[in-house]
Amino acid sequence: MDKPFQFITDCKEQILQTYRELHELAEPSWEEQRTSRYLQEKLSSAGLQVTSFAGHHGFIAEIPGEKEGVIALRADMDALVQEVNGEIIANHSCGHDGHSTMALYTALALKNSDMQLSHTIRFIFQPAEELAEGALQMMEEGVLNDVLFLGGVHVRPHTEVLFGQAAPVILHGSSSTIKGVITGTPAHAARPEEGNNPIEAASMLIQSLQRIRLTGGKKFSIKMTELHSGETSNSVPASARFTLDIRAEANETMEALLEKTVHLLKSTAALTETKIDYETAGYSPAAIENAAAVRIARQAIRSVLGEENTAGPCISQGAEDFHFYTWKTPHIAATMIGLGCDLKPGLHHPQMSFNTDALIYGTKILTEMIIRADREMEADKQ
């Protein structure tokens, strides 16, 4: 039982070096070619069975088991595209390089330990999490076939989970984006009555969105985060382009919120005599808490860090496409561990950094979670 954890301890410097190398490779969503190749080479050279897919850089690696069923661990590989010191670059400011590092060394620890595992252990290395598209693509590839348990991990800001601690579940909310164009009638600014101002229509829409109320007590927010219109000071513009950011604590709340938003878009167009074209993009479902999976994750954290460092559920206002896996396949026991790592100033901040010592105990927690899931899911089947 101790052999895989000793392997992780002995590999501390290699783990940190791998993290640094993946950090430098930072590649945008759907462009993770070098990152994927780097990981595949390390896994295949260790004797894992690697399967890649046509059309993208996601892949799986497996340690075969003797019994039916699969215990899976998912990691994301892509980086954000953002401005850093005045330059637009791919930048690992969400910790996916750390997630891939921990999943890689979990696989290597289990492979090198020669442990007798009942089930096939599958490691899912996913592209395009930042676009909320990668999980859906991997499901199309069949990576959840025969999966009984699915684990994940995400580094957390210091305000959510403390360094040296971990949470057995991250309860992300649902998020969605609506992009639209309001088309009015252009006119000279001195004769505005001859036109129909799309900016004024956007202003009415903003005020209407602020008045949305929902029953049920679940938290939500909706706000206009982009508005672009006009090029001159003396003309009523012909159109305005906008983006709405929509977030909800629960999937049912998001459904009701989107319904009300669509109603307001249509009523605003009618009242202002404009045309509003829109589309929904970037949808991510909220987390669905699975008691069995959370219990296994909690036991793993306690085993590695102790009861005093096992945090409660991590409540996050952010979103994660990991939850497509649970939303689409609710029969699978799944959870995402929140790893405390002294992450500052925050996720997606261009200068984000964290204490990389967390990668060591994070890898041990993931390894322990996979071992426990392998044993407990077998017990559930008997």
Secondary structure, DSSP 4 states (H G I P E B T S, - for coil): --HHHHHHHHTHHHHHHHHHHHHHH--BTT--HHHHHHHHHHHHHTT-EEEE-TTSS-EEEEE--SSS-EEEEEEE--BEEEEETTEEEEE--SSHHHHHHHHHHHHHHHHHHT---SSEEEEEEES-TTTT-HHHHHHHTTTTTTEEEEEEEEEEETTTS-TT-EES-EEE-EEEEEEEEEE-B-EETT-GGGSB-HHHHHHHHHHHHHT---SSS--EEEEEEEEEE-S-SSEE-SEEEEEEEEEESSHHHHHHHHHHHHHHHHHHHHHHT-EEEEEEEEEEPPP---HHHHHHHHHHHHHHH-GGGB---EEESS--TTHHHHHH-TTSEEEEEEEEEEEBS-TT-TT-B--TTHHHHHHHHHHHHHHHHHHHHHHHH-
